[in-house]
Structures are given as structure tokens and as C-alpha cells.
Amino acid sequence: MTKFTFENDPQQYVMDFDFNVLCDAEAELGLDLLPAIMRWPMQSALELRGVVYALMKTKHTSVTVAEVGGLLTRELTAMRKVLALELIEAGIYEPREEIDESAPAVPADASLPQQQIETVSS
């Protein structure tokens, strides 16, 4: 489970891999999300939104696809980093190089908001 927040956003978000929720999201969205996960990080925009939606739906049961799309619009770089960390935590993805969780998702001098990420073992 990966918890994360964004600057200027009091909401704490959670991504958590659950195979049953992934299956439900595939049926709801009409997408094959497991193959999209296995191709990480080479998904289409539609697949990326679907995968993030499925991983957030586990703990945020009322989240909508449009809300996830809005988060991706505002925080794409940070959301991809959080997704990578959750896929690693779930044992689905093995990075070619180690991801530095303490490093900001964007350069310190960028005008994009920074996020806080916490990986929680379940």
C-alpha cells in the first residue's frame, strides 16, 4: 500500500494492489489492465488512467475515473512515481535501477507542487 499527498491538497490518497478490484475495473472499463501493468512504463494514457483507477479504487471506493484523470492531469509526474512504487511493493514490477523514494518527483526548482509518499507494508 502506498499513501501519498500533494502540496496544497489536504487529501491523503492511497494506492493498493488488489487483484479482485483490478478484475472489476477491467470489466467496468473494458480494458485489459494486467497486460498494461506488465508493460510498465509503456502504457497508453487510457491504460495508465485505468491502472491508477484500479489501484486507488481499493481504498477510495467512491473515486471516479474522471477524478483519477484530474489527478493525473495535475500531478502526472508524481502519480507515475507513486504507481511505480506501488507496483514494486506488490511484487509486480522490478525496476532496472533502484528508485530513490526520498528524491522529489520533479526538480526542486520546478514550479510544480511536491508530494509526500509513504510505502506501507500490509
MITOR-162252 format. One record per atom (N, C-alpha, C): residue in three letters; atom name; residue number from 0; y, z, x. Coordinates in pm, whole numbers, padded with zeros to 5 digits. Example, Ala and Ser with C-alpha at 12.3 -4.5 7.8 and 13.67 -1.06 7.14 Angstrom:
! residues 2
+--------+-------+-----+--------+--------+--------+
! residu ! atome ! num !     py !     pz !     px !
+--------+-------+-----+--------+--------+--------+
!    ALA !     N !   0 ! -00569 !  00780 !  01319 !
!    ALA !    CA !   0 ! -00450 !  00780 !  01230 !
!    ALA !     C !   0 ! -00330 !  00780 !  01320 !
!    SER !     N !   1 ! -00225 !  00708 !  01285 !
!    SER !    CA !   1 ! -00106 !  00714 !  01367 !
!    SER !     C !   1 !  00003 !  00787 !  01290 !
+--------+-------+-----+--------+--------+--------+
END
This chain:
! residues 122
+--------+-------+-----+--------+--------+--------+
! residu ! atome ! num !     py !     pz !     px !
+--------+-------+-----+--------+--------+--------+
!    MET !     N !   0 ! -00116 !  00000 !  00085 !
!    MET !    CA !   0 !  00000 !  00000 !  00000 !
!    MET !     C !   0 !  00123 !  00000 !  00090 !
!    THR !     N !   1 !  00219 ! -00084 !  00059 !
!    THR !    CA !   1 !  00341 ! -00095 !  00136 !
!    THR !     C !   1 !  00460 ! -00068 !  00045 !
!    LYS !     N !   2 !  00537 !  00037 !  00077 !
!    LYS !    CA !   2 !  00656 !  00072 !  00000 !
!    LYS !     C !   2 !  00777 !  00018 !  00073 !
!    PHE !     N !   3 !  00876 ! -00030 ! -00004 !
!    PHE !    CA !   3 !  00995 ! -00084 !  00061 !
!    PHE !     C !   3 !  01117 ! -00072 ! -00029 !
!    THR !     N !   4 !  01233 ! -00063 !  00034 !
!    THR !    CA !   4 !  01361 ! -00060 ! -00035 !
!    THR !     C !   4 !  01455 ! -00155 !  00036 !
!    PHE !     N !   5 !  01565 ! -00189 ! -00032 !
!    PHE !    CA !   5 !  01667 ! -00274 !  00026 !
!    PHE !     C !   5 !  01801 ! -00201 !  00024 !
!    GLU !     N !   6 !  01886 ! -00234 !  00120 !
!    GLU !    CA !   6 !  02020 ! -00176 !  00123 !
!    GLU !     C !   6 !  02091 ! -00210 ! -00007 !
!    ASN !     N !   7 !  02166 ! -00116 ! -00059 !
!    ASN !    CA !   7 !  02242 ! -00132 ! -00184 !
!    ASN !     C !   7 !  02154 ! -00152 ! -00306 !
!    ASP !     N !   8 !  02029 ! -00107 ! -00299 !
!    ASP !    CA !   8 !  01937 ! -00117 ! -00413 !
!    ASP !     C !   8 !  01858 !  00014 ! -00416 !
!    PRO !     N !   9 !  01883 !  00100 ! -00515 !
!    PRO !    CA !   9 !  01817 !  00231 ! -00518 !
!    PRO !     C !   9 !  01668 !  00224 ! -00554 !
!    GLN !     N !  10 !  01622 !  00113 ! -00606 !
!    GLN !    CA !  10 !  01483 !  00097 ! -00649 !
!    GLN !     C !  10 !  01388 !  00096 ! -00530 !
!    GLN !     N !  11 !  01280 !  00175 ! -00538 !
!    GLN !    CA !  11 !  01174 !  00165 ! -00437 !
!    GLN !     C !  11 !  01067 !  00072 ! -00494 !
!    TYR !     N !  12 !  01028 ! -00027 ! -00417 !
!    TYR !    CA !  12 !  00928 ! -00124 ! -00458 !
!    TYR !     C !  12 !  00798 ! -00097 ! -00382 !
!    VAL !     N !  13 !  00688 ! -00143 ! -00439 !
!    VAL !    CA !  13 !  00557 ! -00123 ! -00377 !
!    VAL !     C !  13 !  00477 ! -00252 ! -00391 !
!    MET !     N !  14 !  00412 ! -00292 ! -00281 !
!    MET !    CA !  14 !  00310 ! -00397 ! -00286 !
!    MET !     C !  14 !  00177 ! -00330 ! -00257 !
!    ASP !     N !  15 !  00077 ! -00362 ! -00338 !
!    ASP !    CA !  15 ! -00055 ! -00302 ! -00320 !
!    ASP !     C !  15 ! -00160 ! -00405 ! -00361 !
!    PHE !     N !  16 ! -00251 ! -00438 ! -00269 !
!    PHE !    CA !  16 ! -00354 ! -00537 ! -00298 !
!    PHE !     C !  16 ! -00461 ! -00477 ! -00388 !
!    ASP !     N !  17 ! -00486 ! -00542 ! -00501 !
!    ASP !    CA !  17 ! -00593 ! -00505 ! -00593 !
!    ASP !     C !  17 ! -00656 ! -00637 ! -00640 !
!    PHE !     N !  18 ! -00784 ! -00654 ! -00611 !
!    PHE !    CA !  18 ! -00850 ! -00781 ! -00641 !
!    PHE !     C !  18 ! -00845 ! -00815 ! -00790 !
!    ASN !     N !  19 ! -00864 ! -00715 ! -00877 !
!    ASN !    CA !  19 ! -00861 ! -00741 ! -01021 !
!    ASN !     C !  19 ! -00723 ! -00787 ! -01067 !
!    VAL !     N !  20 ! -00619 ! -00726 ! -01014 !
!    VAL !    CA !  20 ! -00483 ! -00767 ! -01051 !
!    VAL !     C !  20 ! -00457 ! -00909 ! -00999 !
!    LEU !     N !  21 ! -00507 ! -00940 ! -00881 !
!    LEU !    CA !  21 ! -00494 ! -01076 ! -00826 !
!    LEU !     C !  21 ! -00561 ! -01177 ! -00920 !
!    CYS !     N !  22 ! -00681 ! -01145 ! -00968 !
!    CYS !    CA !  22 ! -00752 ! -01234 ! -01061 !
!    CYS !     C !  22 ! -00673 ! -01252 ! -01190 !
!    ASP !     N !  23 ! -00620 ! -01142 ! -01244 !
!    ASP !    CA !  23 ! -00540 ! -01150 ! -01367 !
!    ASP !     C !  23 ! -00417 ! -01237 ! -01346 !
!    ALA !     N !  24 ! -00352 ! -01222 ! -01230 !
!    ALA !    CA !  24 ! -00233 ! -01302 ! -01201 !
!    ALA !     C !  24 ! -00269 ! -01450 ! -01188 !
!    GLU !     N !  25 ! -00385 ! -01479 ! -01126 !
!    GLU !    CA !  25 ! -00430 ! -01619 ! -01116 !
!    GLU !     C !  25 ! -00445 ! -01679 ! -01255 !
!    ALA !     N !  26 ! -00509 ! -01604 ! -01346 !
!    ALA !    CA !  26 ! -00529 ! -01654 ! -01482 !
!    ALA !     C !  26 ! -00396 ! -01671 ! -01555 !
!    GLU !     N !  27 ! -00308 ! -01573 ! -01540 !
!    GLU !    CA !  27 ! -00177 ! -01578 ! -01607 !
!    GLU !     C !  27 ! -00091 ! -01693 ! -01557 !
!    LEU !     N !  28 ! -00092 ! -01716 ! -01425 !
!    LEU !    CA !  28 ! -00003 ! -01815 ! -01366 !
!    LEU !     C !  28 ! -00067 ! -01953 ! -01351 !
!    GLY !     N !  29 ! -00200 ! -01959 ! -01364 !
!    GLY !    CA !  29 ! -00268 ! -02087 ! -01345 !
!    GLY !     C !  29 ! -00267 ! -02133 ! -01200 !
!    LEU !     N !  30 ! -00267 ! -02037 ! -01108 !
!    LEU !    CA !  30 ! -00263 ! -02068 ! -00965 !
!    LEU !     C !  30 ! -00385 ! -02010 ! -00896 !
!    ASP !     N !  31 ! -00430 ! -02074 ! -00789 !
!    ASP !    CA !  31 ! -00536 ! -02020 ! -00704 !
!    ASP !     C !  31 ! -00469 ! -01941 ! -00593 !
!    LEU !     N !  32 ! -00452 ! -01811 ! -00614 !
!    LEU !    CA !  32 ! -00376 ! -01730 ! -00520 !
!    LEU !     C !  32 ! -00456 ! -01687 ! -00398 !
!    LEU !     N !  33 ! -00586 ! -01666 ! -00412 !
!    LEU !    CA !  33 ! -00664 ! -01624 ! -00296 !
!    LEU !     C !  33 ! -00662 ! -01729 ! -00186 !
!    PRO !     N !  34 ! -00682 ! -01858 ! -00216 !
!    PRO !    CA !  34 ! -00668 ! -01959 ! -00110 !
!    PRO !     C !  34 ! -00527 ! -01961 ! -00050 !
!    ALA !     N !  35 ! -00426 ! -01934 ! -00133 !
!    ALA !    CA !  35 ! -00288 ! -01929 ! -00082 !
!    ALA !     C !  35 ! -00272 ! -01813 !  00017 !
!    ILE !     N !  36 ! -00334 ! -01700 ! -00013 !
!    ILE !    CA !  36 ! -00328 ! -01585 !  00078 !
!    ILE !     C !  36 ! -00399 ! -01620 !  00209 !
!    MET !     N !  37 ! -00512 ! -01687 !  00199 !
!    MET !    CA !  37 ! -00589 ! -01720 !  00318 !
!    MET !     C !  37 ! -00516 ! -01821 !  00408 !
!    ARG !     N !  38 ! -00421 ! -01896 !  00352 !
!    ARG !    CA !  38 ! -00341 ! -01991 !  00431 !
!    ARG !     C !  38 ! -00215 ! -01927 !  00488 !
!    TRP !     N !  39 ! -00197 ! -01796 !  00469 !
!    TRP !    CA !  39 ! -00075 ! -01729 !  00514 !
!    TRP !     C !  39 ! -00042 ! -01771 !  00656 !
!    PRO !     N !  40 !  00079 ! -01803 !  00687 !
!    PRO !    CA !  40 !  00200 ! -01800 !  00606 !
!    PRO !     C !  40 !  00238 ! -01936 !  00547 !
!    MET !     N !  41 !  00143 ! -02022 !  00526 !
!    MET !    CA !  41 !  00171 ! -02160 !  00484 !
!    MET !     C !  41 !  00152 ! -02180 !  00333 !
!    GLN !     N !  42 !  00224 ! -02105 !  00251 !
!    GLN !    CA !  42 !  00218 ! -02123 !  00107 !
!    GLN !     C !  42 !  00337 ! -02204 !  00058 !
!    SER !     N !  43 !  00318 ! -02264 ! -00060 !
!    SER !    CA !  43 !  00432 ! -02326 ! -00126 !
!    SER !     C !  43 !  00517 ! -02214 ! -00186 !
!    ALA !     N !  44 !  00636 ! -02247 ! -00229 !
!    ALA !    CA !  44 !  00725 ! -02148 ! -00292 !
!    ALA !     C !  44 !  00657 ! -02089 ! -00417 !
!    LEU !     N !  45 !  00591 ! -02173 ! -00494 !
!    LEU !    CA !  45 !  00521 ! -02128 ! -00616 !
!    LEU !     C !  45 !  00410 ! -02029 ! -00581 !
!    GLU !     N !  46 !  00334 ! -02060 ! -00476 !
!    GLU !    CA !  46 !  00225 ! -01971 ! -00434 !
!    GLU !     C !  46 !  00281 ! -01840 ! -00378 !
!    LEU !     N !  47 !  00387 ! -01847 ! -00298 !
!    LEU !    CA !  47 !  00447 ! -01726 ! -00242 !
!    LEU !     C !  47 !  00493 ! -01633 ! -00354 !
!    ARG !     N !  48 !  00563 ! -01688 ! -00451 !
!    ARG !    CA !  48 !  00609 ! -01606 ! -00564 !
!    ARG !     C !  48 !  00490 ! -01547 ! -00639 !
!    GLY !     N !  49 !  00384 ! -01626 ! -00658 !
!    GLY !    CA !  49 !  00266 ! -01577 ! -00729 !
!    GLY !     C !  49 !  00195 ! -01465 ! -00655 !
!    VAL !     N !  50 !  00182 ! -01478 ! -00523 !
!    VAL !    CA !  50 !  00116 ! -01374 ! -00443 !
!    VAL !     C !  50 !  00198 ! -01246 ! -00447 !
!    VAL !     N !  51 !  00329 ! -01255 ! -00427 !
!    VAL !    CA !  51 !  00414 ! -01136 ! -00431 !
!    VAL !     C !  51 !  00407 ! -01073 ! -00570 !
!    TYR !     N !  52 !  00411 ! -01154 ! -00673 !
!    TYR !    CA !  52 !  00400 ! -01104 ! -00810 !
!    TYR !     C !  52 !  00270 ! -01025 ! -00829 !
!    ALA !     N !  53 !  00158 ! -01081 ! -00784 !
!    ALA !    CA !  53 !  00029 ! -01013 ! -00799 !
!    ALA !     C !  53 !  00026 ! -00881 ! -00724 !
!    LEU !     N !  54 !  00080 ! -00877 ! -00603 !
!    LEU !    CA !  54 !  00078 ! -00754 ! -00524 !
!    LEU !     C !  54 !  00174 ! -00649 ! -00578 !
!    MET !     N !  55 !  00284 ! -00692 ! -00640 !
!    MET !    CA !  55 !  00376 ! -00595 ! -00699 !
!    MET !     C !  55 !  00329 ! -00548 ! -00835 !
!    LYS !     N !  56 !  00257 ! -00633 ! -00907 !
!    LYS !    CA !  56 !  00211 ! -00602 ! -01044 !
!    LYS !     C !  56 !  00118 ! -00480 ! -01045 !
!    THR !     N !  57 !  00050 ! -00452 ! -00935 !
!    THR !    CA !  57 ! -00041 ! -00338 ! -00927 !
!    THR !     C !  57 !  00031 ! -00208 ! -00958 !
!    LYS !     N !  58 !  00149 ! -00187 ! -00903 !
!    LYS !    CA !  58 !  00224 ! -00063 ! -00922 !
!    LYS !     C !  58 !  00344 ! -00078 ! -01015 !
!    HIS !     N !  59 !  00393 ! -00200 ! -01031 !
!    HIS !    CA !  59 !  00507 ! -00228 ! -01119 !
!    HIS !     C !  59 !  00454 ! -00313 ! -01236 !
!    THR !     N !  60 !  00385 ! -00249 ! -01328 !
!    THR !    CA !  60 !  00312 ! -00323 ! -01432 !
!    THR !     C !  60 !  00402 ! -00405 ! -01523 !
!    SER !     N !  61 !  00529 ! -00371 ! -01535 !
!    SER !    CA !  61 !  00617 ! -00447 ! -01623 !
!    SER !     C !  61 !  00700 ! -00552 ! -01550 !
!    VAL !     N !  62 !  00676 ! -00570 ! -01418 !
!    VAL !    CA !  62 !  00753 ! -00669 ! -01343 !
!    VAL !     C !  62 !  00723 ! -00809 ! -01397 !
!    THR !     N !  63 !  00824 ! -00894 ! -01396 !
!    THR !    CA !  63 !  00805 ! -01032 ! -01442 !
!    THR !     C !  63 !  00809 ! -01127 ! -01323 !
!    VAL !     N !  64 !  00758 ! -01247 ! -01346 !
!    VAL !    CA !  64 !  00762 ! -01350 ! -01243 !
!    VAL !     C !  64 !  00907 ! -01381 ! -01207 !
!    ALA !     N !  65 !  00994 ! -01384 ! -01307 !
!    ALA !    CA !  65 !  01136 ! -01413 ! -01282 !
!    ALA !     C !  65 !  01200 ! -01304 ! -01196 !
!    GLU !     N !  66 !  01164 ! -01177 ! -01218 !
!    GLU !    CA !  66 !  01218 ! -01068 ! -01136 !
!    GLU !     C !  66 !  01172 ! -01081 ! -00992 !
!    VAL !     N !  67 !  01046 ! -01116 ! -00973 !
!    VAL !    CA !  67 !  00994 ! -01136 ! -00837 !
!    VAL !     C !  67 !  01067 ! -01253 ! -00772 !
!    GLY !     N !  68 !  01089 ! -01359 ! -00846 !
!    GLY !    CA !  68 !  01164 ! -01473 ! -00794 !
!    GLY !     C !  68 !  01305 ! -01434 ! -00754 !
!    GLY !     N !  69 !  01367 ! -01345 ! -00832 !
!    GLY !    CA !  69 !  01501 ! -01296 ! -00799 !
!    GLY !     C !  69 !  01501 ! -01216 ! -00669 !
!    LEU !     N !  70 !  01399 ! -01130 ! -00651 !
!    LEU !    CA !  70 !  01387 ! -01054 ! -00526 !
!    LEU !     C !  70 !  01370 ! -01149 ! -00408 !
!    LEU !     N !  71 !  01285 ! -01250 ! -00425 !
!    LEU !    CA !  71 !  01264 ! -01347 ! -00318 !
!    LEU !     C !  71 !  01392 ! -01425 ! -00287 !
!    THR !     N !  72 !  01468 ! -01456 ! -00390 !
!    THR !    CA !  72 !  01594 ! -01527 ! -00370 !
!    THR !     C !  72 !  01690 ! -01443 ! -00285 !
!    ARG !     N !  73 !  01700 ! -01314 ! -00317 !
!    ARG !    CA !  73 !  01794 ! -01225 ! -00247 !
!    ARG !     C !  73 !  01741 ! -01179 ! -00111 !
!    GLU !     N !  74 !  01610 ! -01162 ! -00098 !
!    GLU !    CA !  74 !  01553 ! -01094 !  00019 !
!    GLU !     C !  74 !  01434 ! -01170 !  00078 !
!    LEU !     N !  75 !  01441 ! -01301 !  00089 !
!    LEU !    CA !  75 !  01326 ! -01381 !  00130 !
!    LEU !     C !  75 !  01269 ! -01338 !  00265 !
!    THR !     N !  76 !  01351 ! -01324 !  00365 !
!    THR !    CA !  76 !  01302 ! -01289 !  00498 !
!    THR !     C !  76 !  01233 ! -01153 !  00495 !
!    ALA !     N !  77 !  01296 ! -01055 !  00435 !
!    ALA !    CA !  77 !  01238 ! -00921 !  00428 !
!    ALA !     C !  77 !  01110 ! -00920 !  00344 !
!    MET !     N !  78 !  01109 ! -00993 !  00234 !
!    MET !    CA !  78 !  00991 ! -00995 !  00146 !
!    MET !     C !  78 !  00872 ! -01058 !  00218 !
!    ARG !     N !  79 !  00894 ! -01161 !  00298 !
!    ARG !    CA !  79 !  00783 ! -01222 !  00373 !
!    ARG !     C !  79 !  00727 ! -01123 !  00475 !
!    LYS !     N !  80 !  00814 ! -01043 !  00536 !
!    LYS !    CA !  80 !  00768 ! -00942 !  00632 !
!    LYS !     C !  80 !  00686 ! -00835 !  00561 !
!    VAL !     N !  81 !  00734 ! -00787 !  00446 !
!    VAL !    CA !  81 !  00661 ! -00686 !  00369 !
!    VAL !     C !  81 !  00526 ! -00742 !  00326 !
!    LEU !     N !  82 !  00523 ! -00866 !  00279 !
!    LEU !    CA !  82 !  00398 ! -00928 !  00236 !
!    LEU !     C !  82 !  00300 ! -00936 !  00352 !
!    ALA !     N !  83 !  00346 ! -00976 !  00469 !
!    ALA !    CA !  83 !  00258 ! -00983 !  00586 !
!    ALA !     C !  83 !  00199 ! -00846 !  00618 !
!    LEU !     N !  84 !  00282 ! -00742 !  00612 !
!    LEU !    CA !  84 !  00233 ! -00607 !  00640 !
!    LEU !     C !  84 !  00128 ! -00563 !  00538 !
!    GLU !     N !  85 !  00148 ! -00596 !  00411 !
!    GLU !    CA !  85 !  00051 ! -00558 !  00308 !
!    GLU !     C !  85 ! -00080 ! -00635 !  00324 !
!    LEU !     N !  86 ! -00073 ! -00763 !  00359 !
!    LEU !    CA !  86 ! -00195 ! -00841 !  00380 !
!    LEU !     C !  86 ! -00273 ! -00790 !  00501 !
!    ILE !     N !  87 ! -00201 ! -00745 !  00603 !
!    ILE !    CA !  87 ! -00267 ! -00685 !  00720 !
!    ILE !     C !  87 ! -00332 ! -00553 !  00679 !
!    GLU !     N !  88 ! -00258 ! -00469 !  00606 !
!    GLU !    CA !  88 ! -00309 ! -00339 !  00560 !
!    GLU !     C !  88 ! -00435 ! -00356 !  00475 !
!    ALA !     N !  89 ! -00437 ! -00460 !  00392 !
!    ALA !    CA !  89 ! -00553 ! -00485 !  00304 !
!    ALA !     C !  89 ! -00669 ! -00549 !  00380 !
!    GLY !     N !  90 ! -00647 ! -00585 !  00506 !
!    GLY !    CA !  90 ! -00753 ! -00645 !  00587 !
!    GLY !     C !  90 ! -00777 ! -00792 !  00557 !
!    ILE !     N !  91 ! -00681 ! -00857 !  00494 !
!    ILE !    CA !  91 ! -00696 ! -00997 !  00455 !
!    ILE !     C !  91 ! -00643 ! -01090 !  00563 !
!    TYR !     N !  92 ! -00542 ! -01046 !  00634 !
!    TYR !    CA !  92 ! -00475 ! -01130 !  00732 !
!    TYR !     C !  92 ! -00474 ! -01058 !  00866 !
!    GLU !     N !  93 ! -00503 ! -01132 !  00971 !
!    GLU !    CA !  93 ! -00497 ! -01078 !  01106 !
!    GLU !     C !  93 ! -00395 ! -01160 !  01184 !
!    PRO !     N !  94 ! -00283 ! -01099 !  01220 !
!    PRO !    CA !  94 ! -00177 ! -01175 !  01288 !
!    PRO !     C !  94 ! -00220 ! -01218 !  01427 !
!    ARG !     N !  95 ! -00164 ! -01329 !  01470 !
!    ARG !    CA !  95 ! -00190 ! -01377 !  01606 !
!    ARG !     C !  95 ! -00120 ! -01289 !  01708 !
!    GLU !     N !  96 ! -00008 ! -01231 !  01667 !
!    GLU !    CA !  96 !  00064 ! -01137 !  01753 !
!    GLU !     C !  96 !  00103 ! -01018 !  01668 !
!    GLU !     N !  97 !  00117 ! -00903 !  01730 !
!    GLU !    CA !  97 !  00146 ! -00780 !  01657 !
!    GLU !     C !  97 !  00285 ! -00785 !  01596 !
!    ILE !     N !  98 !  00296 ! -00735 !  01473 !
!    ILE !    CA !  98 !  00425 ! -00729 !  01404 !
!    ILE !     C !  98 !  00488 ! -00593 !  01433 !
!    ASP !     N !  99 !  00612 ! -00595 !  01477 !
!    ASP !    CA !  99 !  00685 ! -00472 !  01506 !
!    ASP !     C !  99 !  00750 ! -00425 !  01376 !
!    GLU !     N ! 100 !  00689 ! -00321 !  01313 !
!    GLU !    CA ! 100 !  00739 ! -00270 !  01185 !
!    GLU !     C ! 100 !  00878 ! -00210 !  01196 !
!    SER !     N ! 101 !  00917 ! -00163 !  01314 !
!    SER !    CA ! 101 !  01047 ! -00100 !  01330 !
!    SER !     C ! 101 !  01159 ! -00202 !  01350 !
!    ALA !     N ! 102 !  01123 ! -00325 !  01383 !
!    ALA !    CA ! 102 !  01225 ! -00428 !  01405 !
!    ALA !     C ! 102 !  01284 ! -00472 !  01273 !
!    PRO !     N ! 103 !  01414 ! -00494 !  01269 !
!    PRO !    CA ! 103 !  01474 ! -00543 !  01144 !
!    PRO !     C ! 103 !  01421 ! -00683 !  01111 !
!    ALA !     N ! 104 !  01414 ! -00712 !  00982 !
!    ALA !    CA ! 104 !  01365 ! -00843 !  00939 !
!    ALA !     C ! 104 !  01465 ! -00953 !  00972 !
!    VAL !     N ! 105 !  01590 ! -00915 !  00991 !
!    VAL !    CA ! 105 !  01694 ! -01011 !  01027 !
!    VAL !     C ! 105 !  01770 ! -00954 !  01146 !
!    PRO !     N ! 106 !  01837 ! -01038 !  01224 !
!    PRO !    CA ! 106 !  01913 ! -00987 !  01338 !
!    PRO !     C ! 106 !  02016 ! -00883 !  01294 !
!    ALA !     N ! 107 !  02043 ! -00787 !  01380 !
!    ALA !    CA ! 107 !  02135 ! -00678 !  01347 !
!    ALA !     C ! 107 !  02274 ! -00729 !  01313 !
!    ASP !     N ! 108 !  02314 ! -00842 !  01369 !
!    ASP !    CA ! 108 !  02448 ! -00893 !  01343 !
!    ASP !     C ! 108 !  02455 ! -00986 !  01221 !
!    ALA !     N ! 109 !  02342 ! -01006 !  01153 !
!    ALA !    CA ! 109 !  02341 ! -01091 !  01034 !
!    ALA !     C ! 109 !  02406 ! -01018 !  00918 !
!    SER !     N ! 110 !  02457 ! -01092 !  00822 !
!    SER !    CA ! 110 !  02525 ! -01029 !  00709 !
!    SER !     C ! 110 !  02428 ! -00998 !  00595 !
!    LEU !     N ! 111 !  02299 ! -01021 !  00614 !
!    LEU !    CA ! 111 !  02201 ! -00989 !  00512 !
!    LEU !     C ! 111 !  02170 ! -00840 !  00512 !
!    PRO !     N ! 112 !  02138 ! -00781 !  00394 !
!    PRO !    CA ! 112 !  02105 ! -00639 !  00389 !
!    PRO !     C ! 112 !  01975 ! -00609 !  00463 !
!    GLN !     N ! 113 !  01966 ! -00490 !  00521 !
!    GLN !    CA ! 113 !  01845 ! -00445 !  00588 !
!    GLN !     C ! 113 !  01756 ! -00374 !  00487 !
!    GLN !     N ! 114 !  01629 ! -00363 !  00518 !
!    GLN !    CA ! 114 !  01535 ! -00296 !  00429 !
!    GLN !     C ! 114 !  01463 ! -00186 !  00503 !
!    GLN !     N ! 115 !  01401 ! -00097 !  00424 !
!    GLN !    CA ! 115 !  01316 !  00006 !  00481 !
!    GLN !     C ! 115 !  01176 ! -00022 !  00433 !
!    ILE !     N ! 116 !  01078 ! -00016 !  00525 !
!    ILE !    CA ! 116 !  00939 ! -00045 !  00491 !
!    ILE !     C ! 116 !  00854 !  00071 !  00536 !
!    GLU !     N ! 117 !  00761 !  00111 !  00450 !
!    GLU !    CA ! 117 !  00666 !  00216 !  00483 !
!    GLU !     C ! 117 !  00528 !  00170 !  00440 !
!    THR !     N ! 118 !  00434 !  00162 !  00534 !
!    THR !    CA ! 118 !  00297 !  00128 !  00501 !
!    THR !     C ! 118 !  00222 !  00257 !  00477 !
!    VAL !     N ! 119 !  00156 !  00267 !  00361 !
!    VAL !    CA ! 119 !  00086 !  00388 !  00321 !
!    VAL !     C ! 119 ! -00062 !  00356 !  00309 !
!    SER !     N ! 120 ! -00146 !  00429 !  00380 !
!    SER !    CA ! 120 ! -00290 !  00409 !  00367 !
!    SER !     C ! 120 ! -00338 !  00473 !  00239 !
!    SER !     N ! 121 ! -00416 !  00398 !  00161 !
!    SER !    CA ! 121 ! -00463 !  00452 !  00034 !
!    SER !     C ! 121 ! -00600 !  00512 !  00043 !
+--------+-------+-----+--------+--------+--------+
END
